[in-house]
Amino acid sequence: MAKTKIDKELFDRMRKLGVRKSRARKVADAVRNSPKQAPKTARKAMSDLQSAASEIQGRLNGGPAAKRSAAAKKAARTRKAKAKARDDRAKNVARSRALSRS
């Protein structure tokens, strides 16, 4: 019984792009031998590659640390604004009490 051949060009191209050998073999084999299975396997490989690319892009743009930093700055601004609002309300109440007592 002969082994089924895989799409060698696709396999080599995927390997050069850094795809693991087992994943590249599954995709190339599915594309070559089973038209029904090919789209599912190819879509899975494509989504994995897209998620890896977006992960790399996110890390180049500052990554999770940049998001945390922005969130911390926003939280600090919010705390400062709320403290100022509390202070203003307390001053208004004190002013009202002073006027009502005199």
MIGU-161502 format. One record per residue: x, y, z of N, C-alpha, C in turn; residue number from 1. Coordinates in steps of 0.2 Angstrom, whole numbers. Layout:
residues N
nx,ny,nz,cax,cay,caz,cx,cy,cz,num
X,Y,Z,X,Y,Z,X,Y,Z,NUM;
...
***
This chain:
residues 102
nx,ny,nz,cax,cay,caz,cx,cy,cz,num
4,-6,0,0,0,0,4,6,0,1;
4,10,-5,8,16,-6,5,22,-1,2;
10,26,1,8,32,5,5,37,1,3;
0,41,3,-2,46,0,3,52,0,4;
3,55,-6,8,61,-6,5,67,-4,5;
9,71,-1,7,78,1,9,83,-4,6;
6,89,-3,8,94,-8,14,97,-5,7;
20,95,-8,27,97,-6,28,104,-6,8;
26,108,-11,27,115,-12,24,119,-6,9;
18,117,-5,14,120,1,17,118,8,10;
19,112,8,23,110,14,29,114,16,11;
33,114,10,40,118,11,39,125,12,12;
34,128,9,32,135,10,30,136,18,13;
26,132,20,23,133,27,29,132,32,14;
34,127,30,39,126,35,44,132,35,15;
45,135,29,49,141,29,46,147,33,16;
40,147,33,36,152,37,36,151,45,17;
39,145,46,39,144,54,34,139,56,18;
30,137,52,24,132,55,27,126,57,19;
25,123,62,27,116,64,26,111,59,20;
31,106,59,31,101,54,24,97,54,21;
22,95,60,16,91,60,10,95,57,22;
9,102,59,4,106,56,4,107,49,23;
10,108,46,11,109,39,10,103,35,24;
12,97,38,10,91,35,3,89,35,25;
-1,91,40,-8,90,40,-12,94,35,26;
-10,100,35,-13,105,30,-11,103,23,27;
-5,102,21,-3,100,14,-6,93,12,28;
-7,88,17,-10,82,16,-17,83,14,29;
-21,87,18,-28,88,18,-29,91,11,30;
-25,96,9,-26,100,3,-26,95,-3,31;
-21,91,-3,-19,86,-8,-24,81,-9,32;
-26,78,-3,-30,71,-4,-37,71,-2,33;
-39,76,2,-46,76,4,-49,83,3,34;
-52,84,-2,-55,91,-3,-60,93,2,35;
-64,88,5,-69,89,10,-65,92,17,36;
-60,88,18,-56,90,25,-52,96,24,37;
-50,98,18,-45,103,17,-47,110,20,38;
-53,112,18,-55,119,21,-55,119,28,39;
-57,114,32,-57,114,39,-50,115,42,40;
-46,110,39,-39,110,42,-35,117,40,41;
-36,119,34,-33,125,31,-36,131,35,42;
-42,131,37,-45,137,41,-42,137,48,43;
-41,131,51,-38,131,57,-31,133,57,44;
-27,131,52,-20,133,52,-20,141,51,45;
-25,143,46,-25,150,45,-26,155,51,46;
-31,152,55,-33,156,61,-27,156,66,47;
-24,150,67,-18,150,71,-13,155,69,48;
-11,155,63,-6,160,60,-8,167,61,49;
-15,168,60,-17,175,61,-17,177,68,50;
-18,173,73,-18,175,80,-11,176,82,51;
-6,172,79,1,172,81,3,179,78,52;
1,181,72,3,187,69,1,193,73,53;
-6,193,76,-8,198,80,-5,199,86,54;
-3,193,89,1,193,96,8,196,95,55;
11,195,89,17,198,88,16,206,87,56;
11,208,83,10,215,82,8,218,89,57;
4,215,93,3,218,99,9,219,104,58;
14,214,103,20,215,107,24,220,105,59;
24,221,98,28,227,95,25,234,97,60;
19,234,98,16,240,99,15,242,107,61;
19,238,111,20,240,118,17,234,122,62;
13,230,119,10,224,122,6,225,128,63;
5,220,132,1,220,138,3,226,143,64;
10,227,143,12,232,148,9,239,146,65;
9,241,140,6,247,138,-1,248,140,66;
-5,242,139,-12,243,141,-13,244,149,67;
-9,240,152,-9,241,160,-7,248,162,68;
-2,251,158,0,257,160,-5,262,159,69;
-9,262,153,-14,266,151,-20,266,156,70;
-21,260,158,-27,258,163,-25,261,170,71;
-19,261,172,-16,264,178,-17,271,178,72;
-15,274,172,-15,282,172,-23,284,172,73;
-27,280,169,-34,282,169,-37,282,176,74;
-35,276,179,-37,275,186,-35,281,191,75;
-29,283,190,-26,288,194,-30,295,192,76;
-31,296,186,-35,302,184,-42,302,188,77;
-45,296,187,-52,295,190,-52,296,198,78;
-47,293,201,-46,294,208,-45,302,210,79;
-41,305,206,-40,312,207,-46,316,206,80;
-50,315,201,-56,319,200,-61,318,205,81;
-62,311,207,-67,310,213,-65,313,219,82;
-58,313,221,-56,316,227,-58,324,227,83;
-57,327,221,-58,334,220,-65,335,221,84;
-70,331,218,-77,332,219,-79,331,226,85;
-76,326,230,-78,326,237,-76,332,241,86;
-70,335,239,-67,341,242,-72,347,241,87;
-74,347,235,-78,353,233,-85,352,237,88;
-88,346,237,-94,345,241,-93,347,248,89;
-88,345,251,-87,346,258,-86,354,259,90;
-83,357,255,-82,365,255,-89,368,255,91;
-93,365,250,-100,368,250,-104,367,256,92;
-104,361,259,-107,360,265,-105,364,271,93;
-98,365,271,-95,369,277,-98,376,276,94;
-98,379,270,-100,385,268,-107,386,270,95;
-111,381,268,-119,382,270,-120,382,278,96;
-116,378,281,-117,377,289,-114,384,292,97;
-109,387,289,-107,393,292,-112,399,291,98;
-115,399,285,-120,404,283,-127,403,288,99;
-128,396,289,-134,395,293,-133,397,300,100;
-127,396,303,-126,398,310,-125,405,311,101;
-124,409,306,-123,416,308,-129,420,307,102;
***
